[in-house]
């Protein structure tokens, strides 16, 4: 399948889920979902990471969380909890800066690195030290 076709399919699905998103926001969000799929971002999802992924997607689409109406009522309150304080997928413009935690999850080493371009500082295997 061509990547342009995949983006259009995802964009159409997102248009149903995010009716207040602009055309540009839907396109950005669809491209982001395709990239996250290639990164296998969903392999380690749990409750907090799922919330973070949804909040990140809303940020990319430029949809304020209060404008999003989840199909399942239990998700309403979870969006305001903020989700995980890290992510296992690449950051896109509009998303807040958070640490990247490589898969499988490693132990946090030093909280002084809120975000870095290659997503590795401050996180790593048990017993390792941050690069300086």
C-alpha positions in Angstrom: 0.0 0.0 0.0 1.3 3.4 -0.8 2.0 5.7 2.2 -0.3 8.3 0.8 -3.2 5.8 0.7 -2.5 4.7 4.3 -2.5 8.3 5.4 -5.9 8.9 3.7 -7.4 5.9 5.4 -6.2 6.9 8.8 -7.2 10.5 8.2 -10.8 9.4 7.4 -11.0 7.4 10.6 -9.6 10.3 12.6 -12.1 12.7 11.0 -14.9 10.6 12.6 -13.1 10.5 16.0 -12.0 14.2 16.0 -14.8 16.1 14.2 -13.5 19.5 15.5 -10.0 19.0 14.0 -9.0 21.1 11.0 -8.1 19.4 7.7 -4.4 20.2 8.3 -4.6 18.9 11.9 -6.2 15.6 10.6 -3.5 15.2 8.0 -0.7 15.8 10.6 -2.4 13.4 13.0 -2.8 10.7 10.3 0.9 11.0 9.3 1.8 10.8 13.0 -0.3 7.6 13.6 1.4 6.0 10.6 4.8 6.8 11.9 3.9 5.5 15.4 2.7 2.3 13.8 6.0 1.9 12.0 7.7 2.5 15.4 5.5 -0.2 17.0 4.4 2.3 19.6 1.5 0.2 20.7 3.6 -2.7 21.8 4.0 -1.5 25.4 0.7 0.4 26.0 -0.9 0.3 29.4 -3.5 2.7 30.9 -1.2 5.7 31.5 0.7 5.3 28.2 -2.6 4.9 26.3 -3.8 8.2 27.8 -0.5 9.8 26.9 -0.8 8.6 23.3 -4.3 10.0 23.0 -3.2 13.3 24.5 -0.3 13.5 22.1 -2.5 12.7 19.2 -5.0 15.5 20.2 -2.0 17.9 20.5 -0.8 17.0 17.0 -4.3 17.4 15.6 -4.6 20.7 17.5 -7.8 19.5 19.3 -8.2 20.7 22.9 -8.9 17.7 25.2 -12.2 19.2 26.3 -13.4 19.1 22.6 -12.8 15.3 22.4 -15.7 13.1 23.3 -14.6 9.5 23.9 -16.9 6.8 22.8 -16.4 5.1 26.2 -17.4 7.2 29.2 -14.5 5.9 31.4 -12.1 7.8 29.2 -13.5 11.2 30.1 -11.7 11.5 33.4 -8.5 9.8 32.3 -7.7 12.6 29.8 -7.4 15.1 32.7 -5.1 12.9 34.7 -2.4 13.6 32.1 -1.2 10.1 31.3 2.3 8.8 31.6 5.2 11.2 32.2 7.2 9.6 29.4 6.5 8.2 25.9 7.7 5.2 23.9 7.1 6.9 20.5 8.7 9.8 18.7 7.7 13.3 19.5 6.0 15.5 17.0 5.5 19.3 16.9 2.8 20.4 19.3 3.4 17.6 21.8 4.8 18.5 25.2 8.4 17.6 25.8 8.7 14.4 27.8 11.4 11.8 28.2 11.5 9.0 25.7 11.7 5.5 27.4 13.0 2.9 25.0 11.2 -0.4 24.7 11.1 -2.6 26.7 10.8 -0.1 29.5 14.0 0.5 31.3 14.5 2.0 34.7 14.8 5.8 35.0 18.2 6.9 36.0 18.3 10.6 36.4 15.2 13.0 36.2 17.3 16.0 35.2 16.9 15.3 31.4 13.3 16.3 30.5 13.8 15.7 26.8 16.7 15.4 24.4 16.9 15.2 20.6 17.9 11.5 20.4 15.6 10.6 23.3 18.2 8.7 25.3 19.6 11.0 28.0 18.6 10.1 31.5 17.1 6.7 30.7 18.8 3.4 30.2 19.4 -0.1 31.4 19.7 -0.8 35.1 23.1 0.1 36.4 24.0 2.4 33.6 24.8 6.1 34.1 23.6 9.1 32.1 25.9 10.3 29.3 27.4 13.7 30.0 
